[in-house]
């Protein structure tokens, strides 16, 4: 099998690439990544010399490039993770999310559609990895299911909802063998420190304020990233064409409680007096269109494909903290002023 994984140098993508390269030595795994600020080949240094692994730098928005890539390598499966994913960035620059998340996805769908017509392989698959944010927000009760109506509230979630619709349309119209998964918030190693947990780990380490939107009452369902990679593996191989699965940890926490737990764990790991890190918590103006609560019902995935999360949250969060503290070189590199990436023709610093 020749599997193209897009966004494979990013947070979730790197875990998926590593899993597939190590678990399926007889398959060729191709990692396509543009290497924007969140893509980092250091995330995959442990497998970069494996004989069944190939890295390709490129942009999914470039239709000509994508078409040539499929013609050259003749992929018979795609796992599509490449996406702009930070809500704050989508509010500042919505069009960048339209290009990558919508047009980029359609470029891949078109290329896969043409290539799959020519391929006699017994197994062909286009797997689109999406988010629970397409469903909008919940009140105090209820869970998102696979049949929950879409109600995106940010440019990011709107762009992912659009890409989901295109994948389903290609399954219905062209019979493209496609599947979709929508996942809750991930955490774990190699997470770029602009998202809540790695940002606060880095700030605690450096005694900097911990910015929390509003009163920290927003609720999220948290899933350890390696459990997400395992779910992707199961869905990729076992799901029926046209199906959708929600992936969640059944693990709801308010943002403020997540950070308080993180502070207690890091008090111990850094040998600081209990309560020291919690003093760094700083409440800031709430994000525009900030969804109150996400909660995933992953019963379908657990019952049909026999997947379930492997870690309790405190165990997973402790494991995550230990990874960041043991990988200071990685963290210092991606947070330094010298860390710049080529993006739309220019080097930019965050």
C-alpha positions in Angstrom: 0.0 0.0 0.0 1.1 3.6 -0.7 -0.4 5.9 1.9 -0.1 9.7 1.6 -0.4 11.4 5.0 -0.9 15.2 4.8 0.2 17.4 7.6 2.4 14.7 8.9 5.0 17.0 10.5 2.4 18.6 12.7 1.2 17.6 16.1 -1.4 14.9 15.4 0.1 14.1 12.0 3.5 13.2 13.4 2.0 10.7 15.8 0.0 9.1 12.9 3.0 9.0 10.6 5.1 7.4 13.4 2.5 4.8 14.1 2.0 3.8 10.5 5.7 3.7 9.6 6.5 1.5 12.6 3.4 -0.7 12.5 3.2 -1.3 8.7 6.8 -1.9 7.5 5.5 -3.3 4.2 3.6 -0.2 3.3 5.1 3.0 1.9 4.2 6.0 4.0 4.6 9.4 2.4 4.5 12.5 4.6 3.4 15.7 2.8 3.8 18.9 4.8 4.3 22.5 3.9 6.4 23.1 7.0 4.6 26.2 8.2 5.1 27.3 11.8 3.4 24.3 13.3 5.2 21.7 11.1 8.5 20.5 12.4 10.6 17.6 11.0 12.2 17.3 14.5 8.9 15.7 15.5 9.9 12.7 13.4 13.6 12.4 13.8 13.3 8.9 15.3 11.8 7.5 12.0 13.3 9.7 9.3 15.7 7.0 8.1 13.1 4.2 8.0 13.1 2.5 4.5 9.3 2.8 4.2 9.1 6.5 5.0 9.4 9.4 2.6 9.0 13.1 3.3 7.7 15.5 0.7 7.6 19.3 1.2 4.7 20.9 -0.6 1.4 22.9 -0.4 -2.0 21.2 -0.9 -3.3 24.5 -2.2 -1.2 24.1 -5.3 -3.4 21.9 -7.5 -0.8 21.3 -10.2 1.7 20.1 -7.6 -0.8 17.8 -6.0 -1.9 16.3 -9.4 1.7 15.6 -10.4 2.4 14.1 -7.0 -0.4 11.6 -7.4 0.6 10.8 -10.9 4.2 10.1 -9.8 3.6 8.1 -6.7 0.2 6.5 -7.4 -1.1 6.6 -3.9 -4.0 4.2 -3.2 -4.8 5.8 0.2 -4.8 9.3 1.7 -5.1 10.3 5.4 -5.7 14.0 5.3 -4.7 15.9 8.4 -3.1 19.1 6.9 -5.0 22.1 8.1 -4.8 25.5 9.6 -6.3 24.8 13.1 -5.8 27.7 15.5 -9.1 29.6 16.1 -7.4 32.9 17.0 -5.4 32.9 13.8 -8.7 32.1 11.8 -10.3 35.2 13.3 -7.3 37.3 12.3 -7.0 35.8 8.8 -10.0 33.8 7.7 -8.9 33.6 4.0 -5.8 31.6 4.9 -8.1 28.9 6.4 -10.4 28.9 3.3 -7.4 28.3 1.1 -5.8 25.5 3.1 -8.8 23.8 4.7 -11.3 24.1 1.8 -9.4 24.5 -1.5 -6.6 22.3 -0.3 -9.0 19.5 0.6 -10.8 19.8 -2.8 -7.4 19.6 -4.6 -6.7 16.3 -2.8 -10.2 15.0 -3.5 -9.8 15.7 -7.2 -6.4 14.1 -7.4 -7.5 11.0 -5.4 -10.6 10.7 -7.6 -8.6 10.5 -10.8 -5.9 8.3 -9.4 -8.3 5.8 -7.8 -10.0 5.3 -11.1 -6.7 3.9 -12.5 -5.8 1.9 -9.5 -6.6 -1.8 -9.4 -5.7 -2.1 -5.7 -8.3 -4.0 -3.6 -8.2 -1.3 -0.9 -8.5 2.4 -1.7 -9.4 5.1 0.9 -9.6 8.8 1.4 -9.7 9.5 5.1 -10.5 13.1 6.2 -9.6 14.0 9.7 -11.8 16.7 11.1 -12.8 18.4 14.4 -15.7 18.4 16.9 -15.8 22.2 16.5 -18.0 21.8 13.3 -20.9 21.0 15.6 -20.9 24.4 17.4 -21.5 24.6 21.1 -23.5 22.6 23.7 -25.3 23.7 26.9 -24.7 22.0 30.2 -26.2 18.7 28.9 -25.9 16.6 25.8 -23.2 15.1 23.6 -22.2 15.5 19.9 -23.1 12.5 17.9 -22.3 11.6 14.3 -25.8 12.9 13.3 -25.5 16.3 15.2 -26.3 19.2 12.8 -23.3 21.3 11.9 -23.3 24.8 13.5 -19.7 26.3 13.2 -19.1 29.5 15.0 -15.5 30.5 14.0 -13.8 30.9 10.6 -11.7 27.8 11.5 -14.7 25.6 12.3 -16.6 26.9 9.3 -13.7 26.0 7.0 -13.5 22.5 8.5 -17.3 22.1 8.1 -17.0 23.0 4.5 -14.3 20.5 3.9 -16.3 17.8 5.6 -19.2 18.6 3.2 -17.0 18.3 0.2 -15.7 14.9 1.3 -19.2 13.6 1.7 -20.2 15.2 -1.6 -17.4 13.4 -3.4 -18.5 10.1 -1.8 -22.1 10.6 -3.0 -21.3 12.1 -6.4 -18.2 10.2 -7.5 -18.3 7.2 -5.2 -14.9 8.2 -3.8 -14.2 5.7 -1.0 -14.1 8.3 1.8 -14.5 8.3 5.5 -14.5 11.1 8.1 -13.7 11.4 11.8 -14.4 14.3 14.1 -12.2 14.5 17.2 -12.2 16.3 20.5 -9.3 18.4 21.8 -5.9 16.5 21.7 -3.0 16.9 24.1 0.4 15.2 24.3 4.0 15.4 23.1 5.1 17.6 20.1 2.1 20.0 20.5 3.1 23.5 19.3 3.0 25.8 22.3 0.2 28.2 21.0 -2.5 25.8 22.3 -3.7 25.9 25.9 -1.8 23.0 27.5 1.7 23.3 25.9 1.5 27.1 26.1 0.9 26.9 29.9 3.5 24.2 30.4 6.1 26.5 28.7 4.9 29.6 30.6 4.9 27.8 34.0 8.5 26.6 33.2 9.5 30.2 32.6 7.4 31.8 35.4 5.2 33.7 32.9 1.5 34.5 33.2 -1.0 31.8 32.2 -3.6 33.5 30.0 -7.1 32.1 30.4 -10.1 33.3 28.3 -13.0 34.8 30.3 -13.5 33.0 33.5 -12.1 29.7 32.3 -15.5 28.1 32.3 -15.4 26.7 28.7 -15.6 22.9 28.7 -13.6 20.7 26.4 -13.3 16.9 26.0 -9.6 16.0 26.1 -8.0 13.0 24.3 -4.4 11.9 24.5 -2.9 12.2 21.0 -1.6 8.7 20.8 -5.1 7.4 21.5 -6.3 9.6 18.6 -3.6 8.0 16.3 -4.8 4.6 17.3 -8.4 5.5 16.5 -7.3 6.8 13.1 -5.5 3.5 12.4 -8.6 1.5 13.3 -11.0 3.7 11.3 -8.6 3.8 8.3 -8.5 0.0 8.1 -12.0 -1.1 9.3 -14.6 1.7 8.6 -17.1 1.3 5.7 -16.9 3.8 2.9 -19.0 6.8 3.5 -19.0 6.4 7.3 -18.3 9.0 10.0 -17.0 8.4 13.5 -16.6 10.7 16.5 -13.5 10.3 18.5 -13.5 11.5 22.1 -12.1 10.8 25.5 -15.3 11.0 27.6 -13.2 13.4 29.6 -14.8 16.8 30.1 -12.9 19.5 32.0 -13.3 23.3 32.2 -10.3 25.2 31.0 -9.6 26.6 34.5 -9.7 23.1 36.1 -7.3 21.8 33.4 -4.8 24.5 34.2 -5.2 24.1 38.0 -4.4 20.4 37.6 -1.5 21.3 35.3 -0.2 23.7 38.0 -0.3 21.1 40.7 1.5 18.5 38.5 4.2 21.1 37.7 4.6 22.2 41.3 5.7 18.7 42.0 7.8 18.2 38.9 9.7 21.5 39.4 10.0 21.1 43.1 8.0 24.3 43.8 5.8 24.9 46.8 2.2 23.8 46.4 0.1 26.6 44.9 3.1 28.5 43.4 2.2 28.0 39.8 -1.5 28.7 40.3 -0.6 32.3 41.1 0.5 32.7 37.5 -3.1 32.3 36.2 -4.3 35.5 34.5 -7.8 35.9 33.1 -8.0 37.8 29.8 -10.8 39.1 27.5 -12.8 36.2 26.1 -12.3 35.1 22.5 -14.9 36.3 20.0 -17.5 33.6 19.2 -16.0 31.3 21.9 -18.0 28.1 22.1 -19.0 27.2 25.7 -18.9 23.4 25.7 -17.8 20.5 23.4 -18.5 16.9 24.4 -18.1 13.9 22.1 -20.1 10.7 22.1 -17.8 8.1 20.7 -20.1 5.1 21.4 -20.3 4.3 17.7 -16.5 4.0 17.4 -16.2 1.9 20.6 -19.1 -0.5 19.8 -18.4 -1.0 16.0 -14.6 -0.8 15.8 -13.7 -1.7 19.4 -11.6 1.3 20.2 -11.4 3.1 23.5 -9.1 5.7 25.2 -6.2 4.1 27.1 -5.3 6.8 29.6 -7.0 8.7 32.4 -6.5 12.5 32.1 -4.2 13.0 35.1 -2.0 10.2 33.9 -1.9 11.5 30.3 -1.3 15.1 31.5 1.6 14.0 33.8 3.1 12.0 30.9 2.8 15.1 28.7 4.5 17.4 31.3 7.3 14.9 31.7 7.9 14.9 27.9 8.1 18.7 27.6 10.5 18.9 30.6 12.6 16.1 29.2 12.7 17.7 25.7 13.8 21.3 26.5 15.8 21.5 23.3 12.7 20.9 21.2 10.6 23.3 23.2 13.3 26.0 23.3 13.8 25.7 19.5 10.1 26.2 18.6 9.6 29.1 21.0 12.8 31.0 20.2 12.9 34.2 18.2 15.2 32.4 15.8 12.5 29.8 14.9 11.1 31.1 11.6 9.3 29.2 8.9 8.7 29.8 5.2 5.1 30.8 4.8 3.5 32.2 1.6 6.9 33.3 0.3 8.2 35.0 3.3 10.0 34.1 6.5 7.9 35.2 9.5 8.5 35.2 13.2 5.7 34.8 15.7 
